[in-house]
Amino acid sequence: MRRLRLDEVWWLVSPQNPLKPAKGMASLKARLASARAMARHPRIRPMAIEAALGTRFAVDTVAALQRRRPEANFVWLMGADLLGELHLWQRWRALARLVPIVVVARPGYVGAALRGPAMAWLRRWRRPAAAAARWDEAGIPALFILDSRQSRLSATERRAADPDWARRFDEMDSFS
């Protein structure tokens, strides 16, 4: 948030990632509660807004948010692991034409992501990381790739280490 001068971060917890099988997926309630438990800053707001909007794809979610909040400047934040699969996303080029994209480095993913199919198209709009604080002035498409303190922590490994995590979060009372 500090590097990008963001007012807040909306952590969008998807009802169902279209690229992942539904079988074995934890409930939206459990994933949202888990995200809320992990968000350690009051301006990081995990939410299930796609469920409320009825959107399934990032491009449709961003377009809906821009219609609902025309005064807001949105930027799409994602990990380098997602940049590597961006070319599989529904209308990903349209997403890049709606909002600047900021990619946060993740161990073991940056190199492959930079060689991935989406980068063949996005490369021409890559901006220096030092300019990321002015993302809202960059125009669109715009791509920033940020180095960061990288954690080797993996959600897949965390789930494997604690197979009952979803059940505990499903049993929690709060959901919105």
QUIURGI-V708248 format. One line per field, one symbol per residue. phi: phi as a letter, one per 30 degrees, with the letter a starting at -180 (. if undefined). burial: b if it has 16 or more other ideal C-beta (glycine too) atoms within 10 Angstrom, else e. Layout:
phi = ???
burial = ???
This chain:
phi = .ddchcdaccddcdeaddcbdddidddeeddddddddddcbdcccdacdddddicbceedddddddddbdddccbccaddddddceddddhdddeddcbdccccebeicdedddcdeddecdedcdcdedcddcedcdibdabbccdadccddbdddddddbdcededddddddaa
burial = eeebebeebebbbbbeeeeeeeeeebebbbbbbbbbeeeeeeebebebbbeeeebebbbbbbbbbeeeeeeeeebbbebbbbbbebeebeebeebbebbbbbbbbbeebbeebbebebbeebeebbbebeebeebeebeebbbbbeeeeeeeeeeeeeeeeeeebbeebeeeeeee
